[in-house]
Amino acid sequence: MAIVVARPQQVGAGWAFGAIWSKSLRAYRVAILAWGIGLGLLLMATAAASPSIATAAGQLSSVTQSFSFFGDPVAIGTPQGYITFKFLGLLPLVLGIWAVIAGAHLTRGDEESGALDLLLGEPVSRARLMGEKIIAFALGIILAGAIITAFLILGLASAKLSPDVSGSVLAGVNIILATFIYGALGIFFSQFTRTAGAAAGIAGAYMALDFLVAGAMRSSNGPAWVSGLTINYYSELSKPIIPTYGTNPGALLVLLAISVVLVAASMWLFVRRDAGDVVKLWSRASQSATRRPPVAPAVTLTRAQGDRSLRGVAARALAANWLSIFWWIVGIGVFGVYAVFIAQAAEKVIAQAFQSSAVLKALFNGANMNTNNGFISGIEFAFIPFVVVLAAMFFAINWAQDLDRGRLETVLGEPLPRWRLPLERFVTVVVGVVALGAAAWLAPLLGGALSGFTLSGGDLASAGLGLIPLGLLTGALVYALAGRFSSGVILGIVGGLATLSFLVELIQSVLKFPDWVFNLSIFHVYGQPVINGVNWTGTLVMLALAAALLALAVYRFTQADMRQ
Amino acid sequence: MATPSTTTPATSAAPTTALVQVEGLTKRYGASRGVEDVTFELRDGEVFGFLGPNGAGKTTTIRTLMGLLHPTTGRALIGGLDCWTQAPEVKRLVGYLPGEFSFDPGLTGAQILTYLANLRGGVDHAYLTQLVERLELDPSKRFREYSRGNKQKVGLAQAFMGKPRLLILDEPTSGLDPLNQQEFYKLVAEVRADGRSVFLSSHILPEVEHTCDRVGIIREGRLVKVGGVNELRDLRQRVLEAQFSGPAQAAWFSALPGVISVTTDEPNTARITLTGDMAEALRVAVEHGALNVTTHEPSLEDIFLRFYEPVSEPVA
């Protein structure tokens, strides 16, 4: 079984190799189409079904403030208001996942692979090189945004609503600008990090924090100046498809200005730093002042011998990933605690409204919000499964990257059976996913203890530990695809599938799909264990699938030619 | 001594056991060629140089020996063990330097060496320290901070540190400065003196002459020659240059026995490349009124290049 598949020269792709921007844009083509069409179809389905929700608009006026954590609930009883609240507000975050990854790789990816040295060997200035790459990146987001906008117009038309083309286009512009900023953060942070993965992690965390802070300020009527520090705030100021609300040109200009500043700052840093190096945050003089005296090789080697993380493949893999696992735990933990405080603040208002409103049930995917556990299920465990799946994907992707880069060649020169390598490396995924499951379980309990909000520990344990099969299945899927596809393509496939499944689950109440379609989504299989208990059948199926995919990955690895 | 299917016996003192046996090894990548029907042996205590131009199949052969590639047909054995089905056992016998030594860029040289030593087991850390010092490697630096030469030193140290029975080194002196190259040659000499074996690929003929007992030349996936270094020298071609008063014609010489090529690019001059006895060529030159005749001894590079010429190139 050969890992490297020779493909015939692609005919007709010559246009792409005429300039840096076109070559870079070509690299984004699959992502543009996949994210654009995938999100566009879901948006169209939401728009098409929105009028049936709109009829219950009047029931919601008393509780709108309670929803504001997720977005401004403006005219939520109208189809346009519902679409904006349920989907358009979240789109920059979802498309932002791709933007952050692509932005982080924009120059750092080439630096890691060594391709940047080659490009800079050509008579092209650094500013032009980065400028062309940023143009391609911006064009990619604009194209994806244009596809999504087209589907929005189609969705409005299919719902027999007069499609507001200019409003839809402005909504697209709003999404494009916010998404571009998240990607530009990836570009900016990559000037300070050695790896694109680290930059993507920081930018992703910033994106999540931005959403969290903006939501918190909205729901608690926090100080305006704090809201003004978030990107989400300016994005939420424009709701172009809602006729009674419209577009805020000032907010769009602010988003544009932030984009320009981030791009300019990134370019300024890029043209001044050493290629392959990072921006130094302190001066060379102070570095040399703190530089340690040279140590004899024997001493350095003896120290390394005492390092427990070097004793085996699993230990080494865990050591390489512990920081990433730690930050994912912190993120889930903080959100878990915070969700309890949101639930406590909104409890009474929502519970009363929920009892009388089918619309509310639809908004929270049928979660029973009458109980404390129901609140946590609707607020925390509606999002955490998606986060755990993304985390598992990133824990596992290192394996695919090492295969891409031929970094296993030397380790495979050691007397280890091949099957041990993927299995030992998979320990990272297992440990990471179990730790995140435990964090998702324990964080709300901590929040409950701090706030006096009573929660059932047993149900939370079911929900937290029930996340483990999701993560294992995602990790195993990445391993099964590794070697067959490049790590970038795997991120696109698995990330795209996860996002699609999550969005389908999020808007399932308005989609008219048969049950078997919903059951294809791992998030649907996960269900709502806080309220309904663990779906044991689904859990066992996911575990069996994870085991089968991992076995397939190990088998393929033992039989495959190694890429150099 | 290696005993290739295509050659005569070795000239230097001969260990007797076949440590590496490659029999009819073919590796194809889909429709692309890797190596075709490669057969040779390497015996205990031998240093074997593997020469060939880029893309000839050197690395494919080496990676098949390391169990990283599955042979399409044929087989490769090390110590009597199959390189694919018994790869872990094979690797206990082998220290390996890949053609492109790549590792986690965040680890220091010391961490990489310790990690690989732990995976291998039984590494003498005193010897490892000695290797690091001899190669003048600073093991406290991170891999990403090393120059190409220093990365190669880490690769060499990890290959040698287990004192393996066989070292398989893909272009081992690539990126090393001359001083470190000399140190490498010393290390290889020590391995040979210890009765252990080395299989190395190289482009550098003086290096091969200096370090190897035998040489194999691979071209377009096929092993075209294997023999002792001295034996290859015996295969040398001679160049006879004859000047005439008028235009020289290639046809005067091209049909003569042993003539490989005839060029008449310079005015009134024929340049004849031949092997074996040159008496007949001299006779023909005199017959056509040669004014002056000179002969040149080709360098090892010339011999090397001869083997590297594409198969399809015309003889004259």
Chai-1 contact restraints between the chains, C-beta under 6 A:
chainA,res_idxA,chainB,res_idxB,connection_type,confidence,min_distance_angstrom,max_distance_angstrom,comment,restraint_id
A,A6,B,Y29,contact,1.0,0.0,6.0,A-B,restraint_1
A,A6,B,G30,contact,1.0,0.0,6.0,A-B,restraint_2
A,A6,B,S32,contact,1.0,0.0,6.0,A-B,restraint_3
A,V295,B,S140,contact,1.0,0.0,6.0,A-B,restraint_4
A,P297,B,V132,contact,1.0,0.0,6.0,A-B,restraint_5
A,P297,B,E133,contact,1.0,0.0,6.0,A-B,restraint_6
A,P297,B,P139,contact,1.0,0.0,6.0,A-B,restraint_7
A,A298,B,T129,contact,1.0,0.0,6.0,A-B,restraint_8
A,T300,B,A110,contact,1.0,0.0,6.0,A-B,restraint_9
A,T300,B,P139,contact,1.0,0.0,6.0,A-B,restraint_10
A,T300,B,S140,contact,1.0,0.0,6.0,A-B,restraint_11
A,L301,B,A110,contact,1.0,0.0,6.0,A-B,restraint_12
A,L301,B,T129,contact,1.0,0.0,6.0,A-B,restraint_13
A,L301,B,P139,contact,1.0,0.0,6.0,A-B,restraint_14
A,A304,B,A110,contact,1.0,0.0,6.0,A-B,restraint_15
A,A304,B,Q111,contact,1.0,0.0,6.0,A-B,restraint_16
A,A304,B,T114,contact,1.0,0.0,6.0,A-B,restraint_17
A,Q305,B,T114,contact,1.0,0.0,6.0,A-B,restraint_18
A,L310,B,Q111,contact,1.0,0.0,6.0,A-B,restraint_19
A,L310,B,T114,contact,1.0,0.0,6.0,A-B,restraint_20
A,L310,B,Y115,contact,1.0,0.0,6.0,A-B,restraint_21
A,L310,B,N118,contact,1.0,0.0,6.0,A-B,restraint_22
A,R311,B,N118,contact,1.0,0.0,6.0,A-B,restraint_23
A,G406,B,S102,contact,1.0,0.0,6.0,A-B,restraint_24
A,R407,B,S102,contact,1.0,0.0,6.0,A-B,restraint_25
A,E409,B,P98,contact,1.0,0.0,6.0,A-B,restraint_26
A,G413,B,Y96,contact,1.0,0.0,6.0,A-B,restraint_27
A,E414,B,L119,contact,1.0,0.0,6.0,A-B,restraint_28
A,E414,B,R120,contact,1.0,0.0,6.0,A-B,restraint_29
A,P415,B,P88,contact,1.0,0.0,6.0,A-B,restraint_30
A,P415,B,K91,contact,1.0,0.0,6.0,A-B,restraint_31
A,P415,B,R92,contact,1.0,0.0,6.0,A-B,restraint_32
A,P417,B,P88,contact,1.0,0.0,6.0,A-B,restraint_33
A,D561,B,L69,contact,1.0,0.0,6.0,A-B,restraint_34
A,D561,B,H70,contact,1.0,0.0,6.0,A-B,restraint_35
A,M562,B,L68,contact,1.0,0.0,6.0,A-B,restraint_36
